[in-house]
Amino acid sequence: MIQRKISRFGVLFLIFLMPLCAWAQKGEKIQTIVIDAGHGGKDTGALGKITTEKAVNLAVAKKFGNYIKENLPDVKVIYTRSTDKFVELSERAAIANRNNADVFISIHCNSTEGTTTANGAETYVMGESKNEKNLAVAKKENASILLEDNTDAYNNFDPNSTEAYILFSLSQSLYQSQSLDLAGKMQKRFAAKGRHDRGVQQAGFLVLWKTSMPSILVELGFINNIKEEQFLNSEKGQTQMALALYRAFEDYKREFEAENHSGGSKPVASEKPSTPSGSGDTYFAVQFASRDKKVSSTDKAFSGVKEVDVYEYNGAFRYISGHFTSKEAAMKRQTEVRNLGYKDAFVVAFINGERGTIKQAEEALKK
Ligand SMILES: [Zn+2]
């Protein structure tokens, strides 16, 4: 029915006034970051000879947040913890979701069984572990839930059972490509600081599982390798790692906003906010392009993309494909559109005709 509507009316415009915008988010501007210092309180994380993982994570997280506050005043920094306290993994993700964060970065230190010579930094995105080493890292980080009083949020997940990790092979993040992009930038900046580059990896981390934004988990270095531990415990080492995190985040933000033509531009005021034709309903679509000038939905440039619709936001026209009441269907379309060459296409959600978060749409559709 919606499809018919679109073909009848051609390109529809949903122009809406954007107030200060808790939700000029996902795909528009990077305005809120949640920085997650891994472990805390009774959960020490990996142990070194002179320090603990939780202490290094917190020190680097705070320095990183301070660089953002000093240099990117348009970004709101939220910490999952700013002191030595225990925070459940599910609560860490919930903090990011509640605050409509645009980016979630979880900071950790690695440790290996047996050998004490492993070294270097690696960055993880949510996914299926491709090897034993990555699975072992995820098992170690997920073991934090064994210290939690109530683990209902994890559906009886056993962090030590290899079989349990099959769960993650089934869940594909909507923000996979953006997470990979951010992770790649992290590794580049770590390498620029002279750290051994262990690359971008994937594994099933509970802390990343339920976040609804680009999310990564950084392993700064090996705390059971005395040389790395000394570096990670030093003022100089912590400053270098925090600077690398900051530079990578800044690179990501700048590129992301340039692609979305929204860097510094003012919201467009229209006389009256309007909703999509006849609906104002709640749905998912795939945003695949952004142009300064209006282009016809039948433009050659869009050939192959089905059900093209457009809305205006922040002075640019955003082109979307499809109208779905399930996130899964929208993800299928995302794959199709990406295969047509729009590699950065991503799922967007409208709630009663207005842009909102994926989570808000899911909740509204459940009702
Ligand atoms: Zn950790």
Residues whose N, C-alpha, C, O or C-beta is under 5 A from the ligand:
A	BS01	ZN	G38 G45 H108 C109 E141
